[in-house]
Amino acid sequence: ANKLHHARLPLIHDGCVPQARHTHTYSDAKEALKTGARNVKENIKEGVKTDLSAWKFVKWFGAGAGLVLLDFSFANWYNRRNERILLHAFEHGSCPEPDVMREQLIYREVAIKKMKRILEPIPDHSSYHVVVGNHRTGKTTVVRQCARDVGKGVIYVDVPPVLDNFIDDLAKAIGYSFKKYVSFTESFKRKILGNSESAEQPRFFHVLDAFERGARKYKANNSKPPVLILDNISKLGQENVKLLKDLQDIAKLYADQRSCVIVFVSSERTVPRMMMQQSSWSRTEKKPIVIEDLTSKEAFTYLHSKLGIEEKVTDQLIQLLGGRIRDLKEYGNMIKSGETFEGERAFTIWTMMM
């Protein structure tokens, strides 16, 4: 029995040892699987976090790049649009209607022929011009009438005595806008480099620069210089002589460059005399264009055909008043309102004696 017992012990021992080893190995494997699964999940989470961060970066970078591109595109569109408006003013001309009702407008053949000669310059035109005439001769009407007839390439400005107003009027005539769109990146670059375009630069320089750009493009497209009419410069002779001198210097510069023809229109002969004292007078056409009174034929056409006054009274008014258009208009309207010629004649003689 003891031998049998001892003989079985190793069998039991041998049987128990393999079972214990098997149990331990399974448990370790199970734990390893759990750990591995846990590691995989954590790695996946970390990967997702990394992917999300990368996606956010790409998304924000793309949005920023898109905004920069949009900013550049809008700035380019806005500023090119302003340039097209500027060139349109030169190509089609810019001048208000004559200050006379169309049905009362007469064709002053002699004066218009003189004006058209300088409003349609040859390609290498190299002088500027002065147009003079007494008050009430209808200079502004003739000038505007010619400017609108020619149209293309003619810019008209009625000059006010105040510089700021002149700048605004010139800007309006050429369609220039002081509002420029500068992209954010361009603005940032200028600040970094300290190369900001002078907001401090005088407004006059901005307008003048725009005018010169338009003039260059117009001449390049049409093989002749544009014309700038500065009407009523006699106001400057009275209140802003410095601006008059500056404009005369600019006119000489443009004549030297053959880039633009400037026409000064004055009601007072004192202003041309002042201009003659300047060295820049050397580039003016020496003989000013004179806008005179209406001829007898033109005066008759105006009173009889335009105002509807009978022939006899028309002849009497012309003999009394001559061809001064403003006087003919004033007295013609009085006749139309019921006044008699004798009454107007007496009033005129009395006025002349005052």
MARDOKOL-190965 format. One record per residue (C-alpha): x, y, z; residue number from 1. Coordinates in pm, whole numbers. Layout:
N
+--------+--------+--------+-----+
|     c1 |     c2 |     c3 | seq |
+--------+--------+--------+-----+
|      X |      Y |      Z | NUM |
...
+--------+--------+--------+-----+
//
This chain:
354
+--------+--------+--------+-----+
|     c1 |     c2 |     c3 | seq |
+--------+--------+--------+-----+
|      0 |      0 |      0 |   1 |
|    274 |    239 |     90 |   2 |
|    448 |    162 |   -233 |   3 |
|    129 |    220 |   -424 |   4 |
|     72 |    544 |   -241 |   5 |
|    425 |    662 |   -310 |   6 |
|    395 |    554 |   -668 |   7 |
|     83 |    768 |   -721 |   8 |
|    218 |   1081 |   -559 |   9 |
|    440 |   1173 |   -849 |  10 |
|    149 |   1118 |  -1083 |  11 |
|    -71 |   1353 |   -885 |  12 |
|    216 |   1602 |   -848 |  13 |
|    300 |   1573 |  -1212 |  14 |
|    -63 |   1624 |  -1300 |  15 |
|   -104 |   1927 |  -1076 |  16 |
|    199 |   2114 |  -1201 |  17 |
|     95 |   2129 |  -1566 |  18 |
|   -255 |   2248 |  -1468 |  19 |
|   -116 |   2531 |  -1254 |  20 |
|    116 |   2643 |  -1532 |  21 |
|   -171 |   2646 |  -1778 |  22 |
|   -387 |   2860 |  -1551 |  23 |
|   -108 |   3115 |  -1497 |  24 |
|    -32 |   3144 |  -1869 |  25 |
|   -398 |   3207 |  -1962 |  26 |
|   -432 |   3473 |  -1696 |  27 |
|   -121 |   3654 |  -1820 |  28 |
|   -239 |   3637 |  -2177 |  29 |
|   -577 |   3775 |  -2082 |  30 |
|   -418 |   4060 |  -1893 |  31 |
|   -184 |   4127 |  -2182 |  32 |
|   -478 |   4139 |  -2419 |  33 |
|   -656 |   4388 |  -2195 |  34 |
|   -345 |   4601 |  -2169 |  35 |
|   -294 |   4583 |  -2542 |  36 |
|   -654 |   4680 |  -2609 |  37 |
|   -624 |   4965 |  -2364 |  38 |
|   -307 |   5084 |  -2532 |  39 |
|   -470 |   5063 |  -2872 |  40 |
|   -766 |   5270 |  -2751 |  41 |
|   -534 |   5530 |  -2598 |  42 |
|   -329 |   5541 |  -2915 |  43 |
|   -645 |   5584 |  -3118 |  44 |
|   -758 |   5865 |  -2890 |  45 |
|   -420 |   6035 |  -2915 |  46 |
|   -426 |   5989 |  -3289 |  47 |
|   -773 |   6138 |  -3311 |  48 |
|   -661 |   6432 |  -3098 |  49 |
|   -360 |   6481 |  -3323 |  50 |
|   -574 |   6455 |  -3635 |  51 |
|   -826 |   6703 |  -3492 |  52 |
|   -550 |   6949 |  -3407 |  53 |
|   -406 |   6914 |  -3756 |  54 |
|   -750 |   6959 |  -3908 |  55 |
|   -814 |   7270 |  -3700 |  56 |
|   -479 |   7412 |  -3811 |  57 |
|   -554 |   7338 |  -4175 |  58 |
|   -903 |   7484 |  -4140 |  59 |
|   -786 |   7807 |  -3976 |  60 |
|   -492 |   7842 |  -4213 |  61 |
|   -723 |   7792 |  -4510 |  62 |
|   -971 |   8045 |  -4373 |  63 |
|   -692 |   8299 |  -4316 |  64 |
|   -549 |   8245 |  -4663 |  65 |
|   -898 |   8281 |  -4808 |  66 |
|   -953 |   8611 |  -4626 |  67 |
|   -616 |   8744 |  -4743 |  68 |
|   -698 |   8645 |  -5101 |  69 |
|  -1041 |   8805 |  -5073 |  70 |
|   -884 |   9120 |  -4928 |  71 |
|   -634 |   9141 |  -5214 |  72 |
|   -902 |   9071 |  -5474 |  73 |
|  -1137 |   9338 |  -5342 |  74 |
|   -858 |   9596 |  -5319 |  75 |
|   -756 |   9518 |  -5677 |  76 |
|  -1115 |   9537 |  -5806 |  77 |
|  -1194 |   9859 |  -5619 |  78 |
|   -882 |  10047 |  -5731 |  79 |
|   -907 |   9924 |  -6092 |  80 |
|  -1270 |  10038 |  -6096 |  81 |
|  -1159 |  10387 |  -5987 |  82 |
|   -903 |  10393 |  -6267 |  83 |
|  -1170 |  10296 |  -6523 |  84 |
|  -1391 |  10582 |  -6401 |  85 |
|  -1095 |  10818 |  -6433 |  86 |
|  -1018 |  10713 |  -6789 |  87 |
|  -1388 |  10729 |  -6882 |  88 |
|  -1391 |  11100 |  -6791 |  89 |
|  -1103 |  11165 |  -7032 |  90 |
|  -1239 |  10947 |  -7311 |  91 |
|  -1587 |  11103 |  -7304 |  92 |
|  -1507 |  11452 |  -7179 |  93 |
|  -1639 |  11627 |  -6872 |  94 |
|  -1821 |  11958 |  -6902 |  95 |
|  -2157 |  12090 |  -6775 |  96 |
|  -2425 |  12219 |  -7008 |  97 |
|  -2405 |  12587 |  -7111 |  98 |
|  -2582 |  12814 |  -6865 |  99 |
|  -2840 |  12908 |  -7131 | 100 |
|  -3160 |  12727 |  -7220 | 101 |
|  -3105 |  12513 |  -7527 | 102 |
|  -3382 |  12687 |  -7722 | 103 |
|  -3207 |  13023 |  -7666 | 104 |
|  -2859 |  12899 |  -7754 | 105 |
|  -2711 |  13046 |  -8071 | 106 |
|  -2420 |  12922 |  -8278 | 107 |
|  -2144 |  13183 |  -8260 | 108 |
|  -1947 |  13074 |  -8561 | 109 |
|  -1642 |  13301 |  -8525 | 110 |
|  -1587 |  13239 |  -8153 | 111 |
|  -1653 |  12866 |  -8178 | 112 |
|  -1409 |  12830 |  -8467 | 113 |
|  -1136 |  12993 |  -8256 | 114 |
|  -1208 |  12771 |  -7958 | 115 |
|  -1227 |  12445 |  -8149 | 116 |
|   -880 |  12505 |  -8288 | 117 |
|   -731 |  12468 |  -7941 | 118 |
|   -976 |  12206 |  -7808 | 119 |
|   -872 |  11963 |  -8083 | 120 |
|   -491 |  11976 |  -8053 | 121 |
|   -239 |  11806 |  -8276 | 122 |
|    -28 |  11521 |  -8126 | 123 |
|    281 |  11733 |  -8049 | 124 |
|     96 |  12044 |  -7932 | 125 |
|    345 |  12227 |  -7709 | 126 |
|    182 |  12539 |  -7566 | 127 |
|    -99 |  12646 |  -7336 | 128 |
|   -361 |  12910 |  -7411 | 129 |
|   -531 |  13215 |  -7266 | 130 |
|   -886 |  13313 |  -7360 | 131 |
|  -1004 |  13663 |  -7268 | 132 |
|  -1314 |  13873 |  -7308 | 133 |
|  -1512 |  14140 |  -7129 | 134 |
|  -1777 |  14063 |  -6873 | 135 |
|  -2118 |  13967 |  -7013 | 136 |
|  -1985 |  13867 |  -7356 | 137 |
|  -2090 |  13503 |  -7309 | 138 |
|  -1741 |  13351 |  -7279 | 139 |
|  -1849 |  13072 |  -7044 | 140 |
|  -2141 |  12983 |  -7270 | 141 |
|  -1917 |  12963 |  -7577 | 142 |
|  -1648 |  12766 |  -7394 | 143 |
|  -1895 |  12512 |  -7258 | 144 |
|  -2072 |  12487 |  -7592 | 145 |
|  -1743 |  12408 |  -7768 | 146 |
|  -1628 |  12170 |  -7496 | 147 |
|  -1948 |  11968 |  -7522 | 148 |
|  -1937 |  11971 |  -7902 | 149 |
|  -1582 |  11832 |  -7901 | 150 |
|  -1650 |  11611 |  -7600 | 151 |
|  -1369 |  11358 |  -7615 | 152 |
|  -1061 |  11455 |  -7419 | 153 |
|  -1190 |  11788 |  -7284 | 154 |
|  -1210 |  11846 |  -6906 | 155 |
|  -1377 |  12166 |  -6782 | 156 |
|  -1343 |  12323 |  -6437 | 157 |
|  -1504 |  12648 |  -6321 | 158 |
|  -1226 |  12770 |  -6093 | 159 |
|  -1327 |  12885 |  -5743 | 160 |
|  -1091 |  13115 |  -5551 | 161 |
|  -1042 |  12869 |  -5262 | 162 |
|   -782 |  12594 |  -5309 | 163 |
|   -978 |  12319 |  -5133 | 164 |
|  -1284 |  12389 |  -5346 | 165 |
|  -1072 |  12385 |  -5661 | 166 |
|   -926 |  12047 |  -5561 | 167 |
|  -1274 |  11905 |  -5507 | 168 |
|  -1403 |  12046 |  -5837 | 169 |
|  -1107 |  11907 |  -6034 | 170 |
|  -1147 |  11567 |  -5865 | 171 |
|  -1516 |  11565 |  -5952 | 172 |
|  -1448 |  11662 |  -6314 | 173 |
|  -1214 |  11366 |  -6368 | 174 |
|  -1413 |  11120 |  -6156 | 175 |
|  -1136 |  11085 |  -5899 | 176 |
|  -1215 |  10945 |  -5555 | 177 |
|   -999 |  11021 |  -5254 | 178 |
|  -1110 |  10688 |  -5105 | 179 |
|   -858 |  10419 |  -5188 | 180 |
|   -885 |  10065 |  -5056 | 181 |
|   -554 |   9939 |  -4917 | 182 |
|   -548 |   9567 |  -4838 | 183 |
|   -478 |   9464 |  -4479 | 184 |
|   -155 |   9289 |  -4571 | 185 |
|    -34 |   9587 |  -4774 | 186 |
|   -118 |   9821 |  -4487 | 187 |
|     64 |   9593 |  -4242 | 188 |
|    368 |   9576 |  -4471 | 189 |
|    381 |   9955 |  -4500 | 190 |
|    369 |   9992 |  -4123 | 191 |
|    648 |   9737 |  -4076 | 192 |
|    869 |   9892 |  -4345 | 193 |
|    774 |  10247 |  -4257 | 194 |
|    674 |  10309 |  -4617 | 195 |
|    322 |  10437 |  -4567 | 196 |
|    199 |  10649 |  -4854 | 197 |
|    155 |  10987 |  -4711 | 198 |
|   -179 |  11042 |  -4573 | 199 |
|     -6 |  11369 |  -4498 | 200 |
|     61 |  11437 |  -4865 | 201 |
|   -146 |  11735 |  -4980 | 202 |
|   -477 |  11646 |  -5145 | 203 |
|   -379 |  11858 |  -5443 | 204 |
|    -89 |  11622 |  -5521 | 205 |
|   -321 |  11321 |  -5513 | 206 |
|   -561 |  11484 |  -5761 | 207 |
|   -279 |  11608 |  -5981 | 208 |
|   -122 |  11262 |  -5987 | 209 |
|   -457 |  11109 |  -6087 | 210 |
|   -504 |  11375 |  -6358 | 211 |
|   -160 |  11303 |  -6501 | 212 |
|   -227 |  10928 |  -6507 | 213 |
|   -551 |  10986 |  -6694 | 214 |
|   -382 |  11227 |  -6936 | 215 |
|   -103 |  10979 |  -7013 | 216 |
|   -346 |  10694 |  -7075 | 217 |
|   -567 |  10916 |  -7291 | 218 |
|   -274 |  11029 |  -7506 | 219 |
|   -146 |  10671 |  -7537 | 220 |
|   -489 |  10559 |  -7658 | 221 |
|   -566 |  10855 |  -7886 | 222 |
|   -227 |  10988 |  -8001 | 223 |
|   -308 |  11342 |  -7889 | 224 |
|   -308 |  11524 |  -7555 | 225 |
|   -627 |  11600 |  -7360 | 226 |
|   -736 |  11957 |  -7282 | 227 |
|   -805 |  12106 |  -6940 | 228 |
|  -1015 |  12425 |  -6940 | 229 |
|   -982 |  12646 |  -6632 | 230 |
|  -1265 |  12898 |  -6654 | 231 |
|  -1297 |  13223 |  -6457 | 232 |
|   -936 |  13234 |  -6340 | 233 |
|   -984 |  13607 |  -6282 | 234 |
|  -1113 |  13499 |  -5938 | 235 |
|   -762 |  13375 |  -5857 | 236 |
|   -607 |  13704 |  -5965 | 237 |
|   -818 |  13871 |  -5701 | 238 |
|   -797 |  13623 |  -5412 | 239 |
|   -535 |  13350 |  -5467 | 240 |
|   -243 |  13467 |  -5677 | 241 |
|    -21 |  13181 |  -5556 | 242 |
|   -259 |  12918 |  -5694 | 243 |
|   -269 |  13105 |  -6025 | 244 |
|    113 |  13097 |  -6044 | 245 |
|    122 |  12727 |  -5955 | 246 |
|   -133 |  12644 |  -6224 | 247 |
|     63 |  12846 |  -6478 | 248 |
|    382 |  12653 |  -6390 | 249 |
|    192 |  12326 |  -6428 | 250 |
|     60 |  12442 |  -6766 | 251 |
|    416 |  12510 |  -6883 | 252 |
|    534 |  12171 |  -6757 | 253 |
|    255 |  11991 |  -6943 | 254 |
|    332 |  12192 |  -7257 | 255 |
|    699 |  12093 |  -7234 | 256 |
|    600 |  11728 |  -7192 | 257 |
|    328 |  11757 |  -7460 | 258 |
|    108 |  11565 |  -7218 | 259 |
|   -185 |  11806 |  -7179 | 260 |
|   -307 |  12142 |  -7308 | 261 |
|   -433 |  12386 |  -7044 | 262 |
|   -666 |  12671 |  -7141 | 263 |
|   -706 |  12967 |  -6903 | 264 |
|  -1026 |  13169 |  -6945 | 265 |
|  -1039 |  13516 |  -6790 | 266 |
|  -1283 |  13805 |  -6783 | 267 |
|  -1021 |  14059 |  -6683 | 268 |
|   -717 |  14161 |  -6879 | 269 |
|   -529 |  14223 |  -6554 | 270 |
|   -490 |  13847 |  -6504 | 271 |
|   -317 |  13785 |  -6840 | 272 |
|    -90 |  14079 |  -6758 | 273 |
|      0 |  13913 |  -6427 | 274 |
|     66 |  13588 |  -6608 | 275 |
|    293 |  13764 |  -6857 | 276 |
|    530 |  13854 |  -6572 | 277 |
|    604 |  13486 |  -6501 | 278 |
|    881 |  13288 |  -6671 | 279 |
|    625 |  13017 |  -6748 | 280 |
|    461 |  13260 |  -6992 | 281 |
|    721 |  13142 |  -7244 | 282 |
|    508 |  12838 |  -7326 | 283 |
|    181 |  13019 |  -7387 | 284 |
|     54 |  13092 |  -7735 | 285 |
|    153 |  13455 |  -7755 | 286 |
|   -173 |  13584 |  -7899 | 287 |
|   -467 |  13526 |  -7662 | 288 |
|   -802 |  13421 |  -7804 | 289 |
|  -1053 |  13703 |  -7764 | 290 |
|  -1424 |  13632 |  -7725 | 291 |
|  -1597 |  13945 |  -7851 | 292 |
|  -1957 |  14066 |  -7857 | 293 |
|  -2212 |  13910 |  -8088 | 294 |
|  -2198 |  14015 |  -8449 | 295 |
|  -2502 |  14205 |  -8579 | 296 |
|  -2621 |  13888 |  -8749 | 297 |
|  -2584 |  13681 |  -8431 | 298 |
|  -2756 |  13948 |  -8222 | 299 |
|  -3048 |  13962 |  -8468 | 300 |
|  -3080 |  13582 |  -8464 | 301 |
|  -3082 |  13581 |  -8085 | 302 |
|  -3342 |  13856 |  -8036 | 303 |
|  -3570 |  13779 |  -8327 | 304 |
|  -3545 |  13400 |  -8370 | 305 |
|  -3472 |  13292 |  -8013 | 306 |
|  -3660 |  13549 |  -7804 | 307 |
|  -3933 |  13619 |  -8061 | 308 |
|  -3901 |  13999 |  -8066 | 309 |
|  -4030 |  14173 |  -8378 | 310 |
|  -3777 |  14285 |  -8637 | 311 |
|  -3814 |  14661 |  -8590 | 312 |
|  -3760 |  14646 |  -8215 | 313 |
|  -3477 |  14397 |  -8266 | 314 |
|  -3291 |  14641 |  -8491 | 315 |
|  -3351 |  14923 |  -8242 | 316 |
|  -3216 |  14718 |  -7951 | 317 |
|  -2904 |  14622 |  -8146 | 318 |
|  -2839 |  14988 |  -8235 | 319 |
|  -2886 |  15085 |  -7871 | 320 |
|  -2700 |  14802 |  -7697 | 321 |
|  -2458 |  14659 |  -7953 | 322 |
|  -2378 |  14290 |  -7933 | 323 |
|  -2331 |  14240 |  -7558 | 324 |
|  -2524 |  13915 |  -7510 | 325 |
|  -2614 |  13966 |  -7144 | 326 |
|  -2754 |  14313 |  -7212 | 327 |
|  -2949 |  14187 |  -7512 | 328 |
|  -3095 |  13908 |  -7301 | 329 |
|  -3187 |  14136 |  -7014 | 330 |
|  -3354 |  14404 |  -7225 | 331 |
|  -3507 |  14151 |  -7463 | 332 |
|  -3682 |  13981 |  -7173 | 333 |
|  -3807 |  14319 |  -7050 | 334 |
|  -3954 |  14389 |  -7395 | 335 |
|  -4122 |  14047 |  -7393 | 336 |
|  -4274 |  14121 |  -7053 | 337 |
|  -4452 |  14429 |  -7194 | 338 |
|  -4204 |  14713 |  -7167 | 339 |
|  -4175 |  14951 |  -7466 | 340 |
|  -3856 |  15024 |  -7653 | 341 |
|  -3883 |  15394 |  -7572 | 342 |
|  -3900 |  15312 |  -7203 | 343 |
|  -3600 |  15080 |  -7228 | 344 |
|  -3407 |  15341 |  -7425 | 345 |
|  -3471 |  15606 |  -7164 | 346 |
|  -3371 |  15367 |  -6887 | 347 |
|  -3051 |  15274 |  -7069 | 348 |
|  -2952 |  15636 |  -7128 | 349 |
|  -3022 |  15714 |  -6762 | 350 |
|  -2812 |  15416 |  -6652 | 351 |
|  -2520 |  15526 |  -6870 | 352 |
|  -2532 |  15874 |  -6719 | 353 |
|  -2516 |  15744 |  -6362 | 354 |
+--------+--------+--------+-----+
//
